[in-house]
């Protein structure tokens, strides 16, 4: 797997984790945090929990599958990404509109706040 693909996968898992963390077991949450958030190696996690690297790998793979399963069923990340795209389109429309600069600024600030709330 290329460095770019690894980064893309890590970003996706982190986003899925943000949406579905509370639906995972405590162990799944812990292992994913160590591996994806804190950048621990399988060996470091294995040492921390006194289990094999293979066991850590299997826990992480299973947790990834669970996250993808939740996304497939609930689609929270997909919906979030669609809202962000629509907000960006709206921002572009505002910026190219005939509104005066003050109104453009007010509306683009609103878009920015909506993106944060999402």
Protein Blocks (a to p, Z undefined) as FASTA:
>chain_A
ZZklmmmmmmmmmmmmmmmmmmpcfklmmmmmmmmmnopafklmmmmnopafklmmmmmm
mmmmmmmmmmmmnommmmmmmmmmmmmmmmmmmmmmmbdfklmmmmmmmmmmmmmmZZ
